[in-house]
Amino acid sequence: MDSFYNILNPEQSALAHANNFDFDHPSAFDYDTLFECLTNLKKGKSVEIPIYNFNTHSREQRTKTVYGANVIIFEGIFALHEKKIMDLMDLKIFVDTDADIRLARRLKRDIAERSRDLDGVLQQYMRFVKPSFDDYVQPTVKNADVIIPRGLENAVAIDLITKHIQKQLQDRPLKHRWDLAKIDCSGDLPPNVIVLKETNQIKGMHTILRDVETSRDDFIFYAERLSTLIIEKALSELPHDNITVTTPVGHDYQGKKFQETICGVSILRAGSTMETGLMRVCLDDATVGTGAASLMAVRVLRDHDVPEENIIFLTFLAASAGLHVLSHAFPKIKIITSMVDPVLNTETLWIEPGIGNFGDRYYGTEEDE
């Protein structure tokens, strides 16, 4: 919530620089912009969060891009003050901390991070902070669903909240992104999906990768072999120009030359397994770690003005439902996969018969280490 302080007029700015402006009053915040940002985040959209400079008491010209998610955690001293903000919340938490600890934290933060002096911080605390807490912040405890006393020391309460959030992630993995029931996943695959021809070589590698008895070393070897074939197929889909070159024996050869440069974007963590294959077939390593799902990865690229038709999405394995979802959201991208499995388990979200947790099988787990 500290990002959403109001823009001050010249008179207010002068008071702020003299430590005479009440930043701890509810009126100090821009609830309209805050409401708009939270609403869009809940819809899965990207938003531009203001960056507030506490030394100059003003918003900076730059902003911070934040993407919507299934679980959004919003924090601030007046998080439970404005009704329209609270109406967006599924769970409202009030963290109650001893007054001495609050003061000690404020002294440390304002002196170390906001260039304030001790006397100025104490004066502001006694004049604005403590009265505002008593009059406006403490009363919002009645709006909370859960009250956590002792703050960070209350490990039991924090563990309960953590488990609640994890359950929300498990129960609502597709919320605000897509609704499989509204998308027809029957029939043929979308026309923008390219599946590698099922040769004996492809089938053999899939047999090894899917076998639960396959060693990690063998899994990595064949995964990287398969990723190279997928990337080679992707390169053949890129735009090329005709070009004539001269061979060492003095003859002309009519060939092809790639038009543009390539940027490889890997979805952490399993998507990173294709980076080796990309580096094998491209001279430069142009990879960037980004989101955690195919829709998020494409959305990040679109938000950075990458034309949809310039995006080729690569995956080792796919379920038909997932391909329909991705194609429905971004019909102009191309999707290349080595094989399509028939079932996406709606309870576990595992592909069946599937390949298991690809990231764990490739990188290993803590137990393996």
C-alpha positions as CSV (number, residue, x, y, z in Angstrom):
1,M,0.0,0.0,0.0
2,D,3.0,2.3,0.5
3,S,3.1,2.6,-3.3
4,F,-0.2,4.4,-3.4
5,Y,0.3,7.6,-1.5
6,N,-1.5,10.5,-3.1
7,I,0.4,13.0,-5.3
8,L,1.0,16.1,-3.1
9,N,0.4,19.6,-4.2
10,P,3.2,22.2,-3.5
11,E,1.8,23.3,-0.2
12,Q,1.5,19.6,1.0
13,S,5.0,18.9,-0.3
14,A,6.4,21.7,1.7
15,L,4.7,20.4,4.9
16,A,6.0,16.9,4.1
17,H,9.6,18.0,3.8
18,A,9.2,19.8,7.2
19,N,7.8,16.6,8.8
20,N,4.5,18.3,9.2
21,F,2.4,16.3,6.8
22,D,0.3,13.4,8.2
23,F,1.1,10.4,6.0
24,D,-0.5,8.1,8.5
25,H,-4.0,9.5,8.0
26,P,-6.4,7.5,5.7
27,S,-6.7,10.5,3.4
28,A,-3.0,10.2,2.4
29,F,-3.7,7.3,0.1
30,D,-5.0,7.1,-3.5
31,Y,-7.7,4.4,-3.0
32,D,-9.1,4.8,-6.6
33,T,-5.8,3.9,-8.3
34,L,-5.3,1.1,-5.7
35,F,-8.7,-0.3,-6.3
36,E,-8.2,-0.3,-10.1
37,C,-4.8,-2.1,-9.8
38,L,-6.2,-4.8,-7.4
39,T,-9.3,-5.3,-9.6
40,N,-7.1,-5.9,-12.7
41,L,-4.7,-8.2,-10.8
42,K,-7.7,-10.3,-9.7
43,K,-8.7,-10.5,-13.4
44,G,-5.3,-11.8,-14.3
45,K,-4.2,-8.6,-16.0
46,S,-0.9,-6.8,-15.7
47,V,-0.8,-3.5,-13.9
48,E,1.6,-0.6,-13.5
49,I,2.3,-0.1,-9.8
50,P,3.5,3.5,-8.8
51,I,6.9,3.8,-7.3
52,Y,6.8,6.2,-4.4
53,N,10.0,8.0,-3.4
54,F,10.0,8.6,0.4
55,N,12.9,11.0,0.3
56,T,11.3,13.4,-2.2
57,H,7.7,12.6,-1.1
58,S,6.6,12.1,-4.7
59,R,5.9,9.4,-7.2
60,E,8.7,8.6,-9.7
61,Q,8.2,8.7,-13.4
62,R,8.8,5.0,-13.7
63,T,6.4,2.3,-12.6
64,K,6.7,-1.4,-11.7
65,T,4.9,-4.0,-13.8
66,V,3.1,-6.6,-11.7
67,Y,1.1,-9.6,-13.2
68,G,-2.1,-11.0,-12.0
69,A,-2.1,-14.4,-10.1
70,N,-4.3,-16.9,-8.5
71,V,-3.3,-15.6,-5.0
72,I,-2.6,-11.9,-4.4
73,I,-1.3,-10.7,-1.1
74,F,-1.9,-7.0,-0.3
75,E,-0.4,-5.3,2.7
76,G,-0.7,-1.9,4.3
77,I,-1.7,0.0,7.4
78,F,-5.1,0.9,6.0
79,A,-5.6,-2.4,4.1
80,L,-8.8,-3.0,6.1
81,H,-10.1,0.6,6.1
82,E,-11.8,1.2,2.7
83,K,-14.9,-1.0,2.1
84,K,-14.4,-1.3,-1.7
85,I,-10.9,-2.5,-1.2
86,M,-12.0,-5.1,1.5
87,D,-14.7,-6.3,-0.9
88,L,-12.0,-7.6,-3.2
89,M,-10.5,-9.8,-0.4
90,D,-11.1,-13.5,0.2
91,L,-9.2,-13.4,3.6
92,K,-8.6,-10.3,5.8
93,I,-5.7,-10.5,8.3
94,F,-4.8,-8.1,11.0
95,V,-1.2,-8.5,12.4
96,D,-1.1,-7.0,15.9
97,T,2.4,-6.1,17.2
98,D,3.5,-4.5,20.5
99,A,3.7,-0.7,20.3
100,D,7.4,-0.6,21.4
101,I,8.3,-3.0,18.6
102,R,6.4,-0.8,16.1
103,L,8.3,2.3,17.2
104,A,11.7,0.5,17.1
105,R,11.0,-0.7,13.5
106,R,9.9,2.7,12.4
107,L,13.0,4.3,13.8
108,K,15.2,1.8,12.1
109,R,13.4,2.1,8.7
110,D,13.0,5.9,8.6
111,I,16.6,6.6,9.6
112,A,18.3,3.9,7.5
113,E,16.0,4.0,4.4
114,R,14.3,7.4,4.3
115,S,17.1,9.8,5.4
116,R,15.3,11.0,8.5
117,D,16.9,12.1,11.8
118,L,16.0,10.7,15.2
119,D,14.2,13.8,16.5
120,G,12.2,14.2,13.3
121,V,11.0,10.6,13.4
122,L,10.1,10.8,17.1
123,Q,8.2,14.1,16.5
124,Q,6.3,12.6,13.6
125,Y,5.5,9.5,15.6
126,M,4.0,11.4,18.6
127,R,2.2,14.0,16.5
128,F,0.8,11.8,13.7
129,V,1.6,8.1,13.8
130,K,0.4,7.1,17.3
131,P,-2.8,9.1,17.2
132,S,-3.6,7.8,13.7
133,F,-3.0,4.2,14.9
134,D,-5.3,4.7,17.9
135,D,-8.0,6.5,15.9
136,Y,-8.0,4.7,12.5
137,V,-5.7,1.6,12.3
138,Q,-6.5,-0.3,15.5
139,P,-10.3,0.0,14.9
140,T,-10.0,-1.9,11.6
141,V,-9.2,-5.0,13.6
142,K,-13.0,-5.5,13.7
143,N,-12.9,-6.0,9.9
144,A,-10.4,-8.8,10.0
145,D,-11.2,-12.5,9.6
146,V,-8.0,-13.5,11.3
147,I,-6.0,-11.7,14.0
148,I,-2.4,-12.6,14.4
149,P,-0.9,-11.4,17.8
150,R,2.8,-11.0,18.4
151,G,3.5,-10.6,14.6
152,L,6.5,-12.5,13.3
153,E,6.9,-14.5,16.5
154,N,3.6,-16.3,16.1
155,A,4.9,-19.2,14.0
156,V,1.7,-21.2,14.5
157,A,-0.6,-18.6,13.1
158,I,1.8,-17.9,10.2
159,D,1.9,-21.6,9.4
160,L,-1.9,-21.8,9.3
161,I,-2.1,-18.8,6.9
162,T,0.6,-20.3,4.7
163,K,-1.3,-23.6,4.5
164,H,-4.5,-21.7,3.7
165,I,-2.8,-19.9,0.8
166,Q,-1.3,-23.2,-0.5
167,K,-4.8,-24.7,-0.4
168,Q,-6.1,-21.8,-2.5
169,L,-3.4,-22.4,-5.1
170,Q,-4.3,-26.1,-5.2
171,D,-8.1,-25.6,-5.3
172,R,-8.1,-22.7,-7.8
173,P,-5.1,-23.3,-10.2
174,L,-7.0,-22.1,-13.3
175,K,-9.0,-19.3,-11.8
176,H,-8.8,-16.0,-13.7
177,R,-6.8,-17.6,-16.5
178,W,-9.1,-19.9,-18.4
179,D,-12.2,-22.0,-18.0
180,L,-11.8,-25.4,-19.7
181,A,-15.6,-25.9,-19.6
182,K,-16.0,-22.9,-21.9
183,I,-13.5,-24.1,-24.5
184,D,-14.3,-27.0,-26.9
185,C,-11.3,-29.3,-26.5
186,S,-12.8,-32.1,-28.6
187,G,-12.0,-32.9,-32.2
188,D,-8.8,-32.0,-34.1
189,L,-6.0,-30.0,-32.6
190,P,-5.9,-26.3,-33.4
191,P,-4.3,-25.4,-36.7
192,N,-1.4,-23.6,-35.1
193,V,-0.2,-26.7,-33.3
194,I,2.7,-28.7,-34.9
195,V,3.4,-32.2,-33.6
196,L,6.7,-33.9,-34.6
197,K,6.2,-36.9,-36.9
198,E,6.0,-40.0,-34.7
199,T,9.1,-41.9,-36.0
200,N,10.6,-44.8,-34.3
201,Q,13.3,-42.5,-33.0
202,I,10.7,-40.1,-31.4
203,K,8.7,-43.0,-30.0
204,G,11.8,-44.7,-28.6
205,M,13.0,-41.5,-26.8
206,H,9.5,-41.0,-25.3
207,T,9.5,-44.6,-24.1
208,I,12.8,-44.0,-22.2
209,L,11.6,-40.6,-20.9
210,R,8.3,-42.0,-19.6
211,D,9.8,-45.1,-18.0
212,V,9.8,-44.6,-14.2
213,E,12.9,-46.8,-14.0
214,T,15.0,-44.6,-16.3
215,S,18.0,-43.2,-14.5
216,R,18.4,-39.4,-14.2
217,D,21.5,-39.4,-16.4
218,D,19.7,-41.2,-19.2
219,F,16.7,-39.0,-18.7
220,I,18.8,-35.9,-19.2
221,F,20.6,-37.3,-22.2
222,Y,17.4,-38.2,-24.1
223,A,15.5,-35.1,-23.0
224,E,18.3,-32.9,-24.5
225,R,18.3,-35.0,-27.7
226,L,14.5,-34.6,-28.0
227,S,14.7,-30.8,-27.2
228,T,17.2,-30.4,-30.1
229,L,14.7,-32.0,-32.5
230,I,11.9,-29.8,-31.3
231,I,14.0,-26.7,-31.6
232,E,15.2,-27.7,-35.1
233,K,11.5,-28.0,-36.1
234,A,10.8,-24.6,-34.6
235,L,13.7,-23.1,-36.6
236,S,12.2,-24.5,-39.8
237,E,9.1,-22.5,-39.1
238,L,10.9,-19.1,-38.9
239,P,10.9,-16.7,-41.9
240,H,13.9,-17.2,-44.3
241,D,15.0,-15.3,-47.4
242,N,16.5,-16.8,-50.5
243,I,20.2,-16.3,-50.8
244,T,22.9,-17.3,-53.3
245,V,26.4,-18.3,-52.0
246,T,29.5,-19.5,-53.8
247,T,30.8,-23.0,-52.8
248,P,34.5,-23.8,-52.4
249,V,34.6,-25.3,-55.9
250,G,33.3,-22.0,-57.4
251,H,29.7,-23.0,-58.1
252,D,26.6,-21.0,-57.0
253,Y,24.2,-22.6,-54.4
254,Q,20.7,-21.3,-54.0
255,G,20.1,-21.4,-50.2
256,K,18.1,-19.8,-47.4
257,K,19.1,-17.3,-44.8
258,F,17.2,-16.5,-41.6
259,Q,15.7,-13.0,-41.6
260,E,15.9,-11.9,-38.0
261,T,17.5,-12.6,-34.6
262,I,16.2,-15.1,-32.1
263,C,15.4,-14.6,-28.4
264,G,14.8,-17.8,-26.4
265,V,12.5,-17.3,-23.3
266,S,12.4,-20.3,-20.9
267,I,9.6,-20.9,-18.4
268,L,11.2,-21.7,-15.1
269,R,11.8,-24.4,-14.1
270,A,11.1,-27.3,-16.5
271,G,11.3,-25.0,-19.5
272,S,14.9,-24.3,-18.8
273,T,15.7,-27.9,-19.8
274,M,15.4,-26.8,-23.5
275,E,18.2,-24.2,-23.1
276,T,20.9,-26.8,-23.9
277,G,19.1,-27.7,-27.1
278,L,18.7,-24.1,-28.1
279,M,22.4,-23.4,-27.6
280,R,23.3,-26.5,-29.7
281,V,21.5,-25.1,-32.7
282,C,22.0,-21.4,-32.2
283,L,25.3,-19.6,-32.0
284,D,24.3,-17.3,-29.1
285,D,22.7,-18.1,-25.8
286,A,19.8,-15.7,-25.7
287,T,17.7,-17.1,-22.9
288,V,15.8,-15.3,-20.2
289,G,14.0,-16.8,-17.2
290,T,10.4,-15.5,-16.8
291,G,6.9,-16.7,-15.8
292,A,5.7,-20.0,-14.5
293,A,3.1,-21.1,-17.1
294,S,2.6,-20.9,-20.8
295,L,-0.1,-18.3,-20.7
296,M,2.0,-16.1,-18.4
297,A,5.1,-16.5,-20.6
298,V,3.2,-15.5,-23.8
299,R,1.4,-12.7,-21.9
300,V,4.7,-11.2,-20.7
301,L,6.0,-11.2,-24.3
302,R,2.8,-9.6,-25.5
303,D,3.0,-6.9,-22.8
304,H,6.5,-6.1,-24.1
305,D,5.1,-5.6,-27.6
306,V,6.3,-8.8,-29.2
307,P,3.9,-9.5,-32.0
308,E,1.9,-12.7,-31.4
309,E,2.7,-14.1,-34.8
310,N,6.4,-13.9,-33.9
311,I,6.1,-16.3,-31.0
312,I,6.7,-20.0,-31.2
313,F,5.9,-22.0,-28.1
314,L,7.9,-25.2,-27.6
315,T,7.1,-28.0,-25.2
316,F,8.2,-31.7,-24.8
317,L,4.7,-33.0,-24.2
318,A,1.2,-31.5,-24.2
319,A,-2.4,-32.5,-23.3
320,S,-5.0,-31.7,-26.0
321,A,-6.9,-29.5,-23.5
322,G,-3.8,-27.4,-22.8
323,L,-3.2,-26.9,-26.5
324,H,-6.7,-25.7,-27.0
325,V,-6.5,-23.3,-24.1
326,L,-3.3,-21.8,-25.3
327,S,-4.5,-21.5,-28.9
328,H,-7.8,-20.0,-27.7
329,A,-6.0,-17.3,-25.8
330,F,-3.3,-16.6,-28.4
331,P,-4.5,-18.0,-31.8
332,K,-1.6,-16.4,-33.8
333,I,1.3,-18.1,-32.0
334,K,2.7,-21.4,-33.3
335,I,3.0,-24.3,-30.8
336,I,5.4,-27.2,-31.4
337,T,5.4,-30.4,-29.3
338,S,6.9,-33.8,-29.7
339,M,3.8,-35.6,-28.7
340,V,0.2,-35.1,-27.5
341,D,-1.3,-37.1,-24.6
342,P,-5.1,-37.6,-24.4
343,V,-5.9,-36.8,-20.8
344,L,-5.4,-33.8,-18.5
345,N,-6.4,-34.9,-15.0
346,T,-8.7,-32.1,-13.7
347,E,-7.9,-33.0,-10.1
348,T,-4.1,-33.1,-10.2
349,L,-3.5,-31.2,-13.4
350,W,-1.1,-34.0,-14.5
351,I,-0.9,-35.1,-18.1
352,E,-1.8,-38.8,-18.5
353,P,-0.1,-41.2,-19.2
354,G,2.4,-38.3,-19.0
355,I,6.0,-38.0,-18.1
356,G,5.9,-37.1,-14.4
357,N,7.3,-33.8,-12.9
358,F,9.7,-33.0,-15.7
359,G,11.6,-30.4,-13.7
360,D,12.2,-32.8,-10.8
361,R,13.2,-35.7,-13.1
362,Y,15.7,-33.5,-15.0
363,Y,17.2,-31.4,-12.2
364,G,16.5,-33.9,-9.3
365,T,14.8,-33.1,-6.0
366,E,16.2,-32.3,-2.5
367,E,15.9,-36.0,-1.7
368,D,18.1,-36.9,-4.7
369,E,20.7,-34.4,-3.5
